[in-house]
Amino acid sequence: MLRRAMLGFGGVALMDVLGRDSLAGAIGATGISPLAAKPPHFPARAKRIIYIFLDGGLSQVDSYDYKPLLQRDDGKPLPAGIAKPKFTFAPTGSLLASPFKWRQWGQSGQWGSDLFPETNKLMDELCFIKSLYHENEDHFTAKNMIATGSGREPRPPMGSWVSYGLGTSNQNLPAFIEIMPGQPKSTPAAFLPASFGSTAIGRTDTKSKDRIWDNLAGGAKGNRRQVDLIQSMNREQEERAGADRALDAEVQNMELAFHMQTEAPSIMNLSNESPSVRKLYGIGEAKTDDFGRACLLARRFAEQGVRYITVMHSTLAFGNLWDQHKDLYQGHRNNATAVDVPIAGLLRDLKSRGLLEDTLVICGSEFGRTPVFEFQDGGEGRLRNGRDHNPHGFAMWFAGAGVKGGFSHGETDDYGFHAVRNKVSIPDLHATLLHAMGLDHEKLTYRFGGRDYRLTDVSGDVVKQIFA
């Protein structure tokens, strides 16, 4: 009777249960969640992505892009053949050698500074792209570019495109989660439906152990009444003021949070992890506890089916921005100390559980930094210890999901300023990440405003060289 009538909550619930498997690919079909799991375009190397984002600009010439000539020519002018960018945030001076110690690591002999000693022990698992570039000099547009493929125009972020293309493999959890985001609310999906936006964990002004998932606390019965009341007010607001994608994203996340009460609390409770696992991530240690908890949460959500997870080391309230215009040594050293053990712990934990085989882990920033120093407080004789923004040549590393371990693709010039060999644009990067997830970046489109949009816009080539 319920199947024939298809009326009331009984019919809706029954059709949802019956239809999840048989009609999982039908986005927008009656009774089917837009986040229902969908097949990839082709066999995927990765089932999920964990993106570790170091907010502010990790210096490539102080971490993984070793430049012997920069070390040799410290204090000399930048050679005339290497062009300085048209825009800088402050006047720049002569070449500034890296203050960190360098050596080759692992069987592959890849170079790394002593900023990340624990992560460097896993060098043979890491695959580098050292020739990334774009044209956005400031943090805001650069982060937009890395996330969405556009510096200034509102576009859906990468995680939203993955959610749109693949859905979630766990209907009690979202497909796209941001842990410790750079803003306190979730990232809207721009012109994609709001259900594909991110779900944020925590706020920028709290430590990881105090971060909660909004609308998740309390009992289900009381929360259902609360959610219904708030949702009714949200809908009234939309009727008065018109469509609001940010509000719609929050409406969707609030509803999803209610359903997540059956599963999310146990995932976010780290107390059931063994002491050895907690130690692996640096939990309990003053310098690594905060980021260690975030990385452990990323692993726990990944193994429960979340497709795309970002973990941001950003929190301005605690001075953790990688933006060393001055005091490069101490600033980068403090930041690296906070993230090195947790990142290495995440990689080791994923590998021990067999998850690294189909999890793509990424680590990088919105841009790199210049090989020349930046003037601060009155001249070259003072504070010769900082670097300006540099989007013209920078690096990221990748691990897992079939990438070549101990391998580097692309090069910057002799001093690490500009990408010069096997250059990789941001559309190329995005095409490569989608490819790893089994998605063809040219086929993953969404009709909006009279045209078909895609993450890579009208360009982008898969960097196939990084895959084994």
C-alpha positions, 0 to 999 in steps of 0.5 A, spaced: 500 500 500 505 504 501 509 503 495 503 504 491 500 510 495 507 514 495 504 519 500 506 521 507 513 519 510 512 512 510 512 512 502 518 517 502 522 513 507 520 506 503 522 509 497 528 512 499 530 505 502 528 501 496 531 506 491 538 508 494 542 502 490 538 501 484 537 509 483 543 511 486 546 515 480 539 519 478 541 526 481 534 529 482 530 523 482 524 523 486 526 521 493 533 520 491 539 524 495 543 528 491 549 526 495 547 518 493 553 515 491 555 515 483 560 511 479 566 514 476 567 515 469 573 510 469 576 506 474 579 510 480 586 510 483 583 514 489 577 513 493 578 519 497 583 525 498 585 528 504 588 535 503 593 538 508 593 545 507 598 550 510 595 557 510 600 563 508 605 560 503 610 555 505 617 557 502 619 552 497 626 554 497 626 552 505 623 546 504 623 541 498 626 545 492 633 545 494 637 550 490 645 550 491 646 556 487 641 560 492 646 557 498 652 559 494 650 566 492 647 569 499 647 576 499 648 577 491 643 581 487 638 576 483 641 575 476 639 579 471 636 573 467 631 572 472 625 577 472 622 580 478 615 580 478 611 586 477 607 586 484 610 585 490 608 587 497 614 590 499 621 592 496 625 586 495 633 585 496 638 580 494 638 573 494 637 570 501 640 563 502 635 558 506 637 558 513 635 551 514 640 544 513 639 540 507 640 533 506 638 527 501 633 522 504 631 515 503 633 510 497 630 516 492 635 521 495 630 526 494 632 533 498 629 536 504 631 541 509 630 539 516 624 543 517 620 536 517 624 531 519 619 526 521 615 527 514 622 526 511 623 519 513 617 517 509 621 521 503 620 514 498 612 515 499 612 522 497 611 525 490 613 532 488 610 537 483 615 543 483 613 547 478 606 549 480 604 556 478 599 561 477 598 569 477 595 571 484 599 575 488 595 576 495 592 570 499 585 571 498 585 570 490 591 565 491 587 561 496 581 561 491 585 559 485 587 553 489 581 551 491 576 553 485 580 554 479 578 562 479 582 567 483 576 572 483 570 569 480 565 565 485 566 558 483 565 551 486 571 548 490 574 542 488 571 538 494 564 540 491 566 538 484 568 531 487 561 531 491 557 533 485 561 527 481 561 522 486 556 523 491 558 520 498 559 513 500 556 514 507 549 517 507 550 519 514 556 523 512 557 528 507 562 527 501 566 534 503 568 536 510 573 541 512 577 540 518 579 547 522 577 551 516 580 558 515 573 561 516 568 559 521 562 557 516 562 552 511 564 554 504 558 555 499 558 551 493 557 557 489 552 555 483 552 548 484 546 546 489 548 547 496 548 540 498 555 539 495 558 545 499 562 543 505 561 541 512 565 545 517 568 542 523 570 547 528 571 554 528 578 558 527 578 561 535 578 554 538 583 548 539 581 542 536 579 538 542 574 543 543 572 543 536 565 541 535 560 539 529 555 545 529 548 542 531 550 535 533 550 536 540 544 533 544 539 528 543 535 526 537 528 528 539 530 535 542 534 536 536 529 535 531 524 540 534 530 545 534 532 544 527 525 544 524 524 551 528 530 554 525 529 551 518 522 554 518 525 561 520 530 560 514 525 558 509 521 564 511 528 568 510 529 566 503 521 567 502 522 575 504 529 576 501 530 571 495 535 565 494 541 565 498 546 560 497 550 561 503 544 560 507 541 554 503 548 551 504 547 552 512 540 549 511 543 543 508 548 542 513 544 543 519 539 537 516 545 533 514 548 534 521 541 531 524 542 525 520 549 524 522 547 523 530 547 516 529 554 516 526 558 522 527 559 522 535 563 516 535 567 518 529 569 525 533 570 521 539 578 520 539 578 517 546 577 510 543 584 510 540 589 506 543 595 510 546 600 508 541 595 511 535 595 518 539 602 518 540 603 517 533 599 523 531 603 527 537 596 528 541 598 530 548 604 533 546 603 541 547 606 543 540 603 537 536 596 536 540 592 541 536 594 539 529 595 531 531 587 531 533 585 534 526 589 529 522 587 523 526 579 526 525 581 526 517 583 519 518 577 517 521 572 520 517 576 517 511 575 510 513 568 511 514 567 514 506 568 521 506 570 523 499 574 529 500 577 532 507 581 538 508 585 539 514 588 546 514 593 549 519 591 556 519 588 559 525 590 566 526 588 566 533 594 562 535 599 565 530 600 559 526 600 562 519 605 560 514 606 568 512 613 569 514 615 576 511 620 577 517 623 572 522 623 566 517 627 561 521 623 562 527 616 562 524 617 556 519 620 552 524 614 553 529 609 552 524 613 545 522 614 543 529 606 543 530 605 539 523 611 535 522 609 529 527 602 529 525 603 529 518 608 523 518 603 520 523 597 520 518 601 517 513 604 511 517 597 510 520 594 510 513 599 505 510 598 500 516 591 500 515 591 499 507 588 506 506 594 509 503 593 505 497 586 508 495 587 515 499 591 521 495 594 525 501 596 532 498 600 537 502 601 544 500 600 552 500 596 557 496 603 559 493 611 559 495 616 564 497 621 569 493 628 567 494 630 574 495 629 577 502 623 582 503 625 589 506 622 590 513 623 596 518 627 601 514 632 597 509 637 592 507 641 592 514 635 590 518 631 584 518 634 581 512 630 574 514 623 574 511 620 572 504 615 575 499 609 571 496 611 567 490 606 564 486 610 564 480 614 557 482 612 553 488 611 546 490 606 541 493 607 533 495 602 527 494 602 520 497 598 514 496 593 512 490 598 510 485 603 516 485 610 515 484 614 515 491 621 518 491 619 522 485 619 529 482 616 532 476 618 539 474 623 544 476 624 552 478 630 556 475 636 555 479 634 560 484 627 557 485 623 563 483 619 561 476 617 555 474 621 553 468 620 546 466 614 541 465 610 547 468 604 545 472 598 550 472 592 550 477 587 547 472 593 542 470 593 540 478 585 540 478 585 535 472 590 531 475 586 530 482 580 529 478 583 524 474 585 520 480 578 520 483 576 517 476 573 523 474 574 526 467 575 533 468 572 535 461 566 531 462 564 533 469 560 539 467 554 543 470 550 548 466 549 555 469 548 562 466 547 559 459 554 555 459 557 549 461 562 550 467 567 545 469 572 546 475 578 546 470 574 551 465 577 551 458 584 548 460 587 543 464 592 537 462 592 531 467 600 530 469 600 523 468 607 523 469 606 522 477 602 516 477 606 509 477 
